[in-house]
Structure formats: structure tokens, C-alpha cells
């Protein structure tokens, strides 16, 4: 099995670089800006590009200057077209089921928390109005159940763990 690269320094010393890209891309951007020898592998760079493009495409608010992050995107063509397999969902980086065979998605599969499935549009044109009502009702009931059981939003909706939660 491949051993994932980890950061040898700083705040996330010993943590896997791919996971840091997914959960704190701003730190990776800081490394690009401040550490001259810092480089990503091609696979890590593809993940960085995809997450950064998702941030641009979904117009996500970040606590750092996103223009600095964008300048480190290597795949300029995908950036111009805003092509990324990732989507933002309730503060989490996710991908559509239709993207599961994408090499970028496969390379981050081990970090996935399969807790909720968001149905995609069917070839028949999507869900009917009745189907949407049923989905909404089912989601409301799941949220209600979780609330009464004292579960957090992360328990209910899933997503990427925080850096402190990940164990290999």
C-alpha cells in the first residue's frame, strides 16, 4: 500500500498532505507563499486545484485571500472553466456519485464519511415534485431524530473529519 506524504513541519506536522488540502487549503496556500522549497506531488496538486476551483465555483467565503490561493492552481484550463469533481455541501467538501470514478475522487476516498446520499438527477429529468416532497420529508425526519438523540450536525450530515479526528 502507498504511504501518503505527511507534512514534516509546522501546525500539521505528521498529518497527511491530501487531508490538509481537503480540510485546510489555506495552510497549503500559506506554505506555497512562505516556504520556497514547498512543492506538491502531481496527485496532491490535482486535489489542491480541484478544491480551489470548488471554492471559486461555489463562491465560498474564506478567511484568507483567495486570489493568493488561485495563483497556485496549476490546471489553468479547468480553473477558467470552473471544472471540478468537488462540491461544497454544509461546510464539507463532497463529490457527486457520478464522479466516484474520477482519479481525484478515488485518491481521497479513504477520507470519505458515507453518511448521507444526495440523489442526483435521473435520466428522466430528475425527481418529480412528489419525489422532492418525499425526500424533504425523509430528511426532516432524519434531522428531527438526530436532534432528539443529541447528535451534532456533523453526526447527522457527515463530511470530512477535523484534523484531530483522523486516525489511519
C-alpha positions as CSV (number, residue, x, y, z in Angstrom):
1,X,0.0,0.0,0.0
2,X,1.2,3.5,-0.8
3,X,2.3,5.6,2.2
4,X,0.7,9.0,2.0
5,X,3.1,12.0,2.3
6,X,2.9,13.9,5.5
7,X,4.0,17.4,6.5
8,X,7.4,17.3,8.2
9,X,6.9,20.7,9.9
10,X,4.5,23.2,11.5
11,X,1.0,23.1,12.8
12,X,0.1,19.9,10.9
13,X,3.4,18.1,11.4
14,X,2.9,14.4,10.7
15,X,-0.6,14.9,9.1
16,X,-1.3,13.7,5.5
17,X,-1.0,16.4,3.0
18,X,-4.0,15.3,1.0
19,X,-6.2,15.6,4.1
20,X,-4.8,19.0,4.9
21,X,-5.7,20.2,1.3
22,X,-9.3,18.9,1.8
23,X,-9.8,20.4,5.3
24,X,-7.5,23.5,5.4
25,X,-6.3,24.5,1.9
26,X,-5.4,27.9,3.3
27,X,-2.5,26.3,5.2
28,X,-1.2,24.8,2.0
29,X,-1.5,28.1,0.3
30,X,0.5,29.7,3.1
31,X,3.2,27.1,2.6
32,X,3.3,27.9,-1.1
33,X,3.7,31.6,-0.3
34,X,6.2,31.3,2.6
35,X,8.3,28.2,2.1
36,X,10.4,28.3,-1.1
37,X,11.1,24.6,-1.2
38,X,7.5,23.5,-0.6
39,X,6.0,21.6,-3.5
40,X,3.1,19.2,-4.0
41,X,3.2,15.9,-6.0
42,X,1.1,15.8,-9.2
43,X,-1.7,13.9,-7.3
44,X,-1.7,16.4,-4.4
45,X,-1.6,19.3,-6.9
46,X,-4.7,17.9,-8.7
47,X,-6.5,17.8,-5.4
48,X,-5.4,21.3,-4.5
49,X,-6.6,22.5,-7.9
50,X,-10.0,20.8,-7.6
51,X,-10.6,22.2,-4.1
52,X,-9.5,25.7,-5.0
53,X,-11.8,25.6,-8.1
54,X,-14.7,24.4,-6.0
55,X,-14.1,27.4,-3.7
56,X,-14.3,29.7,-6.7
57,X,-17.2,28.0,-8.3
58,X,-19.3,27.8,-5.2
59,X,-18.2,31.4,-4.2
60,X,-17.3,30.2,-0.7
61,X,-16.1,32.7,1.8
62,X,-12.7,32.0,3.2
63,X,-10.6,33.6,6.0
64,X,-7.7,34.1,3.7
65,X,-7.2,36.0,0.4
66,X,-8.4,33.5,-2.2
67,X,-6.6,35.3,-5.0
68,X,-3.3,34.0,-3.5
69,X,-4.8,30.5,-3.5
70,X,-5.9,30.8,-7.1
71,X,-2.5,31.8,-8.3
72,X,-1.1,28.4,-7.2
73,X,-3.6,26.4,-9.4
74,X,-1.7,24.5,-12.0
75,X,-4.6,23.4,-14.2
76,X,-5.5,26.8,-15.6
77,X,-7.9,25.4,-18.2
78,X,-10.0,23.7,-15.5
79,X,-9.9,26.9,-13.5
80,X,-11.1,29.0,-16.4
81,X,-14.0,26.6,-17.0
82,X,-14.6,26.1,-13.2
83,X,-14.4,22.3,-13.7
84,X,-14.0,20.3,-10.5
85,X,-15.4,17.0,-9.2
86,X,-15.9,18.5,-5.8
87,X,-19.0,20.4,-4.5
88,X,-19.5,22.2,-1.2
89,X,-22.3,20.8,1.0
90,X,-22.9,22.1,4.5
91,X,-19.3,23.2,5.0
92,X,-17.9,19.9,3.7
93,X,-16.1,19.0,0.6
94,X,-18.0,16.3,-1.3
95,X,-18.3,14.8,-4.7
96,X,-21.2,13.6,-6.7
97,X,-21.8,9.8,-7.0
98,X,-21.3,10.2,-10.8
99,X,-17.7,11.4,-10.1
100,X,-16.7,8.4,-7.9
101,X,-14.5,7.0,-10.7
102,X,-12.7,10.3,-11.1
103,X,-9.0,9.7,-10.2
104,X,-9.0,12.8,-7.9
105,X,-12.1,11.4,-6.0
106,X,-10.5,7.9,-5.8
107,X,-7.4,9.4,-4.3
108,X,-9.3,10.9,-1.4
109,X,-11.7,8.0,-0.9
110,X,-10.2,7.0,2.4
111,X,-11.2,10.3,4.0
112,X,-14.9,10.0,3.0
113,X,-17.6,9.7,5.6
114,X,-20.6,8.0,3.8
115,X,-23.4,9.3,6.0
116,X,-25.9,10.9,3.6
117,X,-26.6,10.3,-0.1
118,X,-27.9,13.2,-2.1
119,X,-29.8,11.9,-5.1
120,X,-28.7,13.1,-8.5
121,X,-30.9,14.0,-11.4
122,X,-32.1,10.9,-13.1
123,X,-32.0,10.4,-16.9
124,X,-35.8,11.0,-16.9
125,X,-35.2,14.7,-16.0
126,X,-34.8,14.5,-12.2
127,X,-37.1,14.0,-9.3
128,X,-40.8,14.7,-9.6
129,X,-42.4,17.2,-7.3
130,X,-43.8,14.3,-5.2
131,X,-40.4,12.7,-5.1
132,X,-38.9,16.0,-3.9
133,X,-41.6,16.2,-1.2
134,X,-40.8,12.7,0.0
135,X,-37.1,13.4,0.0
136,X,-37.7,16.6,2.0
137,X,-40.0,14.8,4.5
138,X,-37.4,12.0,4.9
139,X,-34.6,14.5,5.5
140,X,-36.7,16.5,8.0
141,X,-37.5,13.2,9.9
142,X,-33.8,12.3,10.0
143,X,-32.8,15.7,11.3
144,X,-35.6,15.6,13.9
145,X,-34.5,12.1,15.0
146,X,-30.8,13.2,15.3
147,X,-31.8,16.3,17.2
148,X,-33.8,14.3,19.8
149,X,-30.8,11.9,20.1
150,X,-28.5,14.8,20.8
151,X,-26.4,14.3,17.7
152,X,-24.4,17.1,16.2
153,X,-24.8,18.4,12.7
154,X,-21.6,16.5,11.7
155,X,-23.0,13.3,13.1
156,X,-26.2,13.8,11.1
157,X,-24.9,15.1,7.8
158,X,-21.4,13.5,7.8
159,X,-18.4,15.1,6.0
160,X,-14.7,15.3,6.5
161,X,-13.4,14.9,10.0
162,X,-11.3,17.6,11.6
163,X,-7.6,17.1,11.7
164,X,-7.8,15.8,15.3
165,X,-10.3,13.1,14.4
166,X,-8.4,11.3,11.6
167,X,-6.7,8.1,12.5
168,X,-5.1,5.9,9.9
